[in-house]
Amino acid sequence: MNAHTTFRRAAVFGASGGIGGALAGTLADRGVDVWAGSRSGFCRDKRMRGFAFDLADEASIAAMAAELAATPPDLVIVASGVLTLDDGKGPERSFKQIDADAMEAAFRLNTIGPALIAKHFLPLLPRRDRAVFAALSARVGSISDNRLGGWHSYRASKAALNMLLKNFAIELGRTHEQAVVAGLHPGTVDTGLSEPFQSNLPDGQLTAPNAAAANLLKVLDGLTPRDSGSVFDWKGDEVPA
Protein backbone atom coordinates (compact mmCIF):
# COMPACT_ATOMS: atom_id res chain seq x y z
CA MET A 1 0.00 0.00 0.00
CA ASN A 2 1.34 3.43 -0.94
CA ALA A 3 1.19 5.52 2.21
CA HIS A 4 1.15 8.74 0.22
CA THR A 5 -2.07 7.93 -1.65
CA THR A 6 -4.06 6.20 1.08
CA PHE A 7 -6.30 9.14 2.00
CA ARG A 8 -7.71 12.01 -0.03
CA ARG A 9 -9.44 14.20 2.55
CA ALA A 10 -8.89 14.36 6.29
CA ALA A 11 -10.48 16.14 9.23
CA VAL A 12 -8.16 16.48 12.23
CA PHE A 13 -9.73 17.51 15.52
CA GLY A 14 -7.15 18.99 17.87
CA ALA A 15 -4.82 20.30 15.18
CA SER A 16 -3.47 23.03 17.45
CA GLY A 17 -1.91 20.43 19.76
CA GLY A 18 1.50 18.87 19.37
CA ILE A 19 0.42 15.51 17.95
CA GLY A 20 -2.63 16.82 16.11
CA GLY A 21 -0.63 19.60 14.47
CA ALA A 22 2.06 17.16 13.40
CA LEU A 23 -0.55 14.76 12.00
CA ALA A 24 -2.25 17.54 10.04
CA GLY A 25 1.07 18.82 8.70
CA THR A 26 2.30 15.38 7.67
CA LEU A 27 -0.97 14.66 5.89
CA ALA A 28 -0.71 17.98 4.06
CA ASP A 29 2.86 17.07 3.07
CA ARG A 30 1.42 13.94 1.45
CA GLY A 31 -1.00 15.98 -0.61
CA VAL A 32 -4.06 15.17 1.49
CA ASP A 33 -6.78 17.83 1.62
CA VAL A 34 -6.81 18.69 5.34
CA TRP A 35 -9.37 20.41 7.53
CA ALA A 36 -7.61 21.40 10.75
CA GLY A 37 -9.85 21.82 13.79
CA SER A 38 -9.08 23.74 16.96
CA ARG A 39 -10.96 25.80 19.51
CA SER A 40 -9.94 29.04 17.81
CA GLY A 41 -10.31 27.77 14.26
CA PHE A 42 -7.10 29.56 13.29
CA CYS A 43 -4.59 27.73 11.10
CA ARG A 44 -1.29 29.26 9.99
CA ASP A 45 -0.62 26.62 7.37
CA LYS A 46 -2.20 27.85 4.14
CA ARG A 47 -2.33 24.29 2.80
CA MET A 48 -5.09 23.51 5.29
CA ARG A 49 -8.49 24.92 6.10
CA GLY A 50 -9.02 25.73 9.73
CA PHE A 51 -12.30 25.27 11.54
CA ALA A 52 -13.47 25.95 15.08
CA PHE A 53 -14.94 23.33 17.37
CA ASP A 54 -15.40 22.73 21.07
CA LEU A 55 -15.59 19.22 22.51
CA ALA A 56 -18.11 20.50 25.05
CA ASP A 57 -20.32 22.08 22.36
CA GLU A 58 -22.04 19.49 20.19
CA ALA A 59 -23.51 22.20 17.94
CA SER A 60 -20.01 23.22 16.82
CA ILE A 61 -19.24 19.63 15.83
CA ALA A 62 -22.56 19.18 14.06
CA ALA A 63 -22.06 22.42 12.13
CA MET A 64 -18.70 21.25 10.77
CA ALA A 65 -20.16 17.90 9.79
CA ALA A 66 -22.90 19.67 7.86
CA GLU A 67 -20.30 21.85 6.14
CA LEU A 68 -18.31 18.80 5.01
CA ALA A 69 -21.28 16.67 4.00
CA ALA A 70 -20.88 17.49 0.30
CA THR A 71 -17.14 16.64 0.30
CA PRO A 72 -16.75 14.25 3.24
CA PRO A 73 -13.39 13.10 4.60
CA ASP A 74 -12.22 9.52 4.30
CA LEU A 75 -10.02 10.03 7.38
CA VAL A 76 -11.17 11.51 10.68
CA ILE A 77 -8.65 11.82 13.52
CA VAL A 78 -9.57 12.91 17.02
CA ALA A 79 -6.25 14.12 18.42
CA SER A 80 -7.63 16.08 21.35
CA GLY A 81 -7.66 15.09 24.99
CA VAL A 82 -6.54 16.12 28.44
CA LEU A 83 -4.30 14.74 31.17
CA THR A 84 -3.93 17.87 33.31
CA LEU A 85 -6.94 20.20 33.48
CA ASP A 86 -6.78 23.94 32.88
CA ASP A 87 -7.03 24.55 36.63
CA GLY A 88 -3.84 22.53 37.17
CA LYS A 89 -5.47 19.38 38.51
CA GLY A 90 -3.48 16.44 37.21
CA PRO A 91 -3.88 12.67 37.37
CA GLU A 92 -4.84 11.35 40.79
CA ARG A 93 -2.23 9.25 42.55
CA SER A 94 -4.78 7.88 45.01
CA PHE A 95 -8.51 7.29 45.18
CA LYS A 96 -8.46 9.79 48.05
CA GLN A 97 -7.78 12.53 45.49
CA ILE A 98 -10.79 11.79 43.30
CA ASP A 99 -12.80 14.94 42.67
CA ALA A 100 -16.18 14.67 40.97
CA ASP A 101 -15.86 17.85 38.94
CA ALA A 102 -12.36 16.97 37.75
CA MET A 103 -13.44 13.46 36.81
CA GLU A 104 -16.44 14.79 34.92
CA ALA A 105 -14.19 17.21 33.01
CA ALA A 106 -11.81 14.39 32.04
CA PHE A 107 -14.67 12.29 30.72
CA ARG A 108 -16.16 15.26 28.89
CA LEU A 109 -12.93 15.84 26.97
CA ASN A 110 -11.47 12.34 26.64
CA THR A 111 -14.63 10.28 26.14
CA ILE A 112 -17.82 12.22 25.48
CA GLY A 113 -16.25 14.73 23.08
CA PRO A 114 -14.79 12.06 20.78
CA ALA A 115 -18.11 10.20 20.95
CA LEU A 116 -19.93 13.30 19.71
CA ILE A 117 -17.47 13.65 16.85
CA ALA A 118 -18.14 10.02 15.94
CA LYS A 119 -21.89 10.62 16.13
CA HIS A 120 -21.72 13.32 13.46
CA PHE A 121 -18.78 12.16 11.33
CA LEU A 122 -19.12 8.40 11.08
CA PRO A 123 -22.22 8.78 8.87
CA LEU A 124 -20.15 10.91 6.45
CA LEU A 125 -17.57 8.23 5.74
CA PRO A 126 -17.80 6.64 2.28
CA ARG A 127 -19.75 3.39 2.33
CA ARG A 128 -17.90 1.49 -0.37
CA ASP A 129 -14.33 2.79 -0.15
CA ARG A 130 -11.71 2.54 2.57
CA ALA A 131 -12.19 5.04 5.38
CA VAL A 132 -10.74 5.43 8.86
CA PHE A 133 -11.98 7.01 12.08
CA ALA A 134 -9.16 7.15 14.65
CA ALA A 135 -8.91 8.63 18.13
CA LEU A 136 -5.86 9.08 20.31
CA SER A 137 -6.10 6.75 23.27
CA ALA A 138 -3.47 5.54 25.74
CA ARG A 139 -1.96 2.30 26.93
CA VAL A 140 -3.00 3.21 30.47
CA GLY A 141 -6.60 2.78 29.29
CA SER A 142 -5.98 -0.96 29.08
CA ILE A 143 -7.65 -2.80 31.97
CA SER A 144 -5.71 -6.05 31.62
CA ASP A 145 -2.37 -4.22 31.30
CA ASN A 146 -2.90 -2.08 34.40
CA ARG A 147 -0.13 -2.90 36.89
CA LEU A 148 0.35 0.39 38.75
CA GLY A 149 -3.14 1.80 39.37
CA GLY A 150 -3.62 5.52 39.95
CA TRP A 151 -4.45 8.16 37.36
CA HIS A 152 -8.06 7.15 37.93
CA SER A 153 -9.94 9.69 35.83
CA TYR A 154 -7.52 9.53 32.90
CA ARG A 155 -7.35 5.74 32.87
CA ALA A 156 -11.11 5.37 33.20
CA SER A 157 -11.89 7.95 30.52
CA LYS A 158 -9.54 6.27 28.05
CA ALA A 159 -10.86 2.80 28.90
CA ALA A 160 -14.37 4.12 28.25
CA LEU A 161 -13.20 5.64 24.96
CA ASN A 162 -11.77 2.27 23.92
CA MET A 163 -15.10 0.60 24.62
CA LEU A 164 -16.93 3.20 22.55
CA LEU A 165 -14.53 2.69 19.65
CA LYS A 166 -15.29 -1.03 19.78
CA ASN A 167 -19.02 -0.30 19.78
CA PHE A 168 -18.69 2.12 16.87
CA ALA A 169 -16.66 -0.39 14.89
CA ILE A 170 -19.34 -3.05 15.25
CA GLU A 171 -22.14 -0.70 14.26
CA LEU A 172 -20.28 0.95 11.38
CA GLY A 173 -19.18 -2.41 10.01
CA ARG A 174 -22.80 -3.28 9.23
CA THR A 175 -23.02 -0.52 6.61
CA HIS A 176 -19.38 0.34 5.78
CA GLU A 177 -17.54 -2.86 4.96
CA GLN A 178 -14.23 -1.14 4.18
CA ALA A 179 -14.22 1.21 7.18
CA VAL A 180 -11.89 1.03 10.17
CA VAL A 181 -12.44 2.49 13.63
CA ALA A 182 -9.35 2.42 15.81
CA GLY A 183 -7.67 3.84 18.88
CA LEU A 184 -4.05 4.96 18.74
CA HIS A 185 -1.46 4.96 21.50
CA PRO A 186 1.27 7.38 20.35
CA GLY A 187 3.78 6.60 23.08
CA THR A 188 5.21 9.42 25.17
CA VAL A 189 5.41 12.43 22.89
CA ASP A 190 7.16 15.71 23.63
CA THR A 191 4.05 17.87 24.02
CA GLY A 192 2.46 20.04 26.66
CA LEU A 193 0.34 17.10 27.78
CA SER A 194 3.34 14.98 28.77
CA GLU A 195 5.71 17.77 29.83
CA PRO A 196 4.97 17.56 33.59
CA PHE A 197 5.77 13.83 33.53
CA GLN A 198 8.94 13.73 31.41
CA SER A 199 11.60 14.08 34.11
CA ASN A 200 11.91 10.40 34.98
CA LEU A 201 11.62 8.95 31.49
CA PRO A 202 14.35 6.56 30.31
CA ASP A 203 16.58 7.83 27.51
CA GLY A 204 15.03 7.37 24.10
CA GLN A 205 11.44 7.04 25.33
CA LEU A 206 10.38 10.59 24.46
CA THR A 207 9.28 11.00 20.84
CA ALA A 208 9.16 14.23 18.82
CA PRO A 209 5.69 15.14 17.49
CA ASN A 210 6.65 14.79 13.82
CA ALA A 211 8.13 11.36 14.42
CA ALA A 212 5.04 10.34 16.38
CA ALA A 213 2.80 11.53 13.54
CA ALA A 214 4.78 9.52 10.99
CA ASN A 215 4.55 6.44 13.22
CA LEU A 216 0.80 6.76 13.69
CA LEU A 217 0.05 7.37 10.03
CA LYS A 218 2.10 4.31 9.13
CA VAL A 219 -0.11 2.32 11.50
CA LEU A 220 -3.27 3.76 9.96
CA ASP A 221 -2.03 2.98 6.46
CA GLY A 222 -1.74 -0.68 7.38
CA LEU A 223 -5.07 -1.21 9.15
CA THR A 224 -7.81 -3.29 7.56
CA PRO A 225 -11.48 -3.78 8.47
CA ARG A 226 -10.36 -6.88 10.37
CA ASP A 227 -8.54 -4.54 12.78
CA SER A 228 -11.55 -2.31 13.39
CA GLY A 229 -12.47 -1.79 17.02
CA SER A 230 -8.98 -2.30 18.46
CA VAL A 231 -6.34 0.02 19.87
CA PHE A 232 -2.83 0.01 18.41
CA ASP A 233 0.39 1.51 19.64
CA TRP A 234 2.81 3.54 17.55
CA LYS A 235 4.63 0.37 16.47
CA GLY A 236 1.43 -1.21 15.16
CA ASP A 237 1.07 -3.68 18.04
CA GLU A 238 -2.41 -4.18 19.46
CA VAL A 239 -2.91 -2.80 22.96
CA PRO A 240 -4.67 -5.30 25.26
CA ALA A 241 -8.24 -4.44 26.23
C-alpha positions as CSV (number, residue, x, y, z in Angstrom):
1,M,0.0,0.0,0.0
2,N,1.3,3.4,-0.9
3,A,1.2,5.5,2.2
4,H,1.1,8.7,0.2
5,T,-2.1,7.9,-1.6
6,T,-4.1,6.2,1.1
7,F,-6.3,9.1,2.0
8,R,-7.7,12.0,0.0
9,R,-9.4,14.2,2.5
10,A,-8.9,14.4,6.3
11,A,-10.5,16.1,9.2
12,V,-8.2,16.5,12.2
13,F,-9.7,17.5,15.5
14,G,-7.1,19.0,17.9
15,A,-4.8,20.3,15.2
16,S,-3.5,23.0,17.5
17,G,-1.9,20.4,19.8
18,G,1.5,18.9,19.4
19,I,0.4,15.5,17.9
20,G,-2.6,16.8,16.1
21,G,-0.6,19.6,14.5
22,A,2.1,17.2,13.4
23,L,-0.6,14.8,12.0
24,A,-2.3,17.5,10.0
25,G,1.1,18.8,8.7
26,T,2.3,15.4,7.7
27,L,-1.0,14.7,5.9
28,A,-0.7,18.0,4.1
29,D,2.9,17.1,3.1
30,R,1.4,13.9,1.5
31,G,-1.0,16.0,-0.6
32,V,-4.1,15.2,1.5
33,D,-6.8,17.8,1.6
34,V,-6.8,18.7,5.3
35,W,-9.4,20.4,7.5
36,A,-7.6,21.4,10.8
37,G,-9.9,21.8,13.8
38,S,-9.1,23.7,17.0
39,R,-11.0,25.8,19.5
40,S,-9.9,29.0,17.8
41,G,-10.3,27.8,14.3
42,F,-7.1,29.6,13.3
43,C,-4.6,27.7,11.1
44,R,-1.3,29.3,10.0
45,D,-0.6,26.6,7.4
46,K,-2.2,27.8,4.1
47,R,-2.3,24.3,2.8
48,M,-5.1,23.5,5.3
49,R,-8.5,24.9,6.1
50,G,-9.0,25.7,9.7
51,F,-12.3,25.3,11.5
52,A,-13.5,25.9,15.1
53,F,-14.9,23.3,17.4
54,D,-15.4,22.7,21.1
55,L,-15.6,19.2,22.5
56,A,-18.1,20.5,25.0
57,D,-20.3,22.1,22.4
58,E,-22.0,19.5,20.2
59,A,-23.5,22.2,17.9
60,S,-20.0,23.2,16.8
61,I,-19.2,19.6,15.8
62,A,-22.6,19.2,14.1
63,A,-22.1,22.4,12.1
64,M,-18.7,21.2,10.8
65,A,-20.2,17.9,9.8
66,A,-22.9,19.7,7.9
67,E,-20.3,21.9,6.1
68,L,-18.3,18.8,5.0
69,A,-21.3,16.7,4.0
70,A,-20.9,17.5,0.3
71,T,-17.1,16.6,0.3
72,P,-16.8,14.2,3.2
73,P,-13.4,13.1,4.6
74,D,-12.2,9.5,4.3
75,L,-10.0,10.0,7.4
76,V,-11.2,11.5,10.7
77,I,-8.7,11.8,13.5
78,V,-9.6,12.9,17.0
79,A,-6.2,14.1,18.4
80,S,-7.6,16.1,21.3
81,G,-7.7,15.1,25.0
82,V,-6.5,16.1,28.4
83,L,-4.3,14.7,31.2
84,T,-3.9,17.9,33.3
85,L,-6.9,20.2,33.5
86,D,-6.8,23.9,32.9
87,D,-7.0,24.6,36.6
88,G,-3.8,22.5,37.2
89,K,-5.5,19.4,38.5
90,G,-3.5,16.4,37.2
91,P,-3.9,12.7,37.4
92,E,-4.8,11.3,40.8
93,R,-2.2,9.3,42.5
94,S,-4.8,7.9,45.0
95,F,-8.5,7.3,45.2
96,K,-8.5,9.8,48.0
97,Q,-7.8,12.5,45.5
98,I,-10.8,11.8,43.3
99,D,-12.8,14.9,42.7
100,A,-16.2,14.7,41.0
101,D,-15.9,17.9,38.9
102,A,-12.4,17.0,37.7
103,M,-13.4,13.5,36.8
104,E,-16.4,14.8,34.9
105,A,-14.2,17.2,33.0
106,A,-11.8,14.4,32.0
107,F,-14.7,12.3,30.7
108,R,-16.2,15.3,28.9
109,L,-12.9,15.8,27.0
110,N,-11.5,12.3,26.6
111,T,-14.6,10.3,26.1
112,I,-17.8,12.2,25.5
113,G,-16.3,14.7,23.1
114,P,-14.8,12.1,20.8
115,A,-18.1,10.2,20.9
116,L,-19.9,13.3,19.7
117,I,-17.5,13.6,16.8
118,A,-18.1,10.0,15.9
119,K,-21.9,10.6,16.1
120,H,-21.7,13.3,13.5
121,F,-18.8,12.2,11.3
122,L,-19.1,8.4,11.1
123,P,-22.2,8.8,8.9
124,L,-20.2,10.9,6.4
125,L,-17.6,8.2,5.7
126,P,-17.8,6.6,2.3
127,R,-19.8,3.4,2.3
128,R,-17.9,1.5,-0.4
129,D,-14.3,2.8,-0.1
130,R,-11.7,2.5,2.6
131,A,-12.2,5.0,5.4
132,V,-10.7,5.4,8.9
133,F,-12.0,7.0,12.1
134,A,-9.2,7.1,14.7
135,A,-8.9,8.6,18.1
136,L,-5.9,9.1,20.3
137,S,-6.1,6.7,23.3
138,A,-3.5,5.5,25.7
139,R,-2.0,2.3,26.9
140,V,-3.0,3.2,30.5
141,G,-6.6,2.8,29.3
142,S,-6.0,-1.0,29.1
143,I,-7.6,-2.8,32.0
144,S,-5.7,-6.1,31.6
145,D,-2.4,-4.2,31.3
146,N,-2.9,-2.1,34.4
147,R,-0.1,-2.9,36.9
148,L,0.3,0.4,38.7
149,G,-3.1,1.8,39.4
150,G,-3.6,5.5,40.0
151,W,-4.4,8.2,37.4
152,H,-8.1,7.2,37.9
153,S,-9.9,9.7,35.8
154,Y,-7.5,9.5,32.9
155,R,-7.3,5.7,32.9
156,A,-11.1,5.4,33.2
157,S,-11.9,8.0,30.5
158,K,-9.5,6.3,28.1
159,A,-10.9,2.8,28.9
160,A,-14.4,4.1,28.2
161,L,-13.2,5.6,25.0
162,N,-11.8,2.3,23.9
163,M,-15.1,0.6,24.6
164,L,-16.9,3.2,22.6
165,L,-14.5,2.7,19.6
166,K,-15.3,-1.0,19.8
167,N,-19.0,-0.3,19.8
168,F,-18.7,2.1,16.9
169,A,-16.7,-0.4,14.9
170,I,-19.3,-3.0,15.3
171,E,-22.1,-0.7,14.3
172,L,-20.3,1.0,11.4
173,G,-19.2,-2.4,10.0
174,R,-22.8,-3.3,9.2
175,T,-23.0,-0.5,6.6
176,H,-19.4,0.3,5.8
177,E,-17.5,-2.9,5.0
178,Q,-14.2,-1.1,4.2
179,A,-14.2,1.2,7.2
180,V,-11.9,1.0,10.2
181,V,-12.4,2.5,13.6
182,A,-9.3,2.4,15.8
183,G,-7.7,3.8,18.9
184,L,-4.1,5.0,18.7
185,H,-1.5,5.0,21.5
186,P,1.3,7.4,20.4
187,G,3.8,6.6,23.1
188,T,5.2,9.4,25.2
189,V,5.4,12.4,22.9
190,D,7.2,15.7,23.6
191,T,4.0,17.9,24.0
192,G,2.5,20.0,26.7
193,L,0.3,17.1,27.8
194,S,3.3,15.0,28.8
195,E,5.7,17.8,29.8
196,P,5.0,17.6,33.6
197,F,5.8,13.8,33.5
198,Q,8.9,13.7,31.4
199,S,11.6,14.1,34.1
200,N,11.9,10.4,35.0
201,L,11.6,9.0,31.5
202,P,14.3,6.6,30.3
203,D,16.6,7.8,27.5
204,G,15.0,7.4,24.1
205,Q,11.4,7.0,25.3
206,L,10.4,10.6,24.5
207,T,9.3,11.0,20.8
208,A,9.2,14.2,18.8
209,P,5.7,15.1,17.5
210,N,6.6,14.8,13.8
211,A,8.1,11.4,14.4
212,A,5.0,10.3,16.4
213,A,2.8,11.5,13.5
214,A,4.8,9.5,11.0
215,N,4.6,6.4,13.2
216,L,0.8,6.8,13.7
217,L,0.1,7.4,10.0
218,K,2.1,4.3,9.1
219,V,-0.1,2.3,11.5
220,L,-3.3,3.8,10.0
221,D,-2.0,3.0,6.5
222,G,-1.7,-0.7,7.4
223,L,-5.1,-1.2,9.2
224,T,-7.8,-3.3,7.6
225,P,-11.5,-3.8,8.5
226,R,-10.4,-6.9,10.4
227,D,-8.5,-4.5,12.8
228,S,-11.6,-2.3,13.4
229,G,-12.5,-1.8,17.0
230,S,-9.0,-2.3,18.5
231,V,-6.3,0.0,19.9
232,F,-2.8,0.0,18.4
233,D,0.4,1.5,19.6
234,W,2.8,3.5,17.6
235,K,4.6,0.4,16.5
236,G,1.4,-1.2,15.2
237,D,1.1,-3.7,18.0
238,E,-2.4,-4.2,19.5
239,V,-2.9,-2.8,23.0
240,P,-4.7,-5.3,25.3
241,A,-8.2,-4.4,26.2
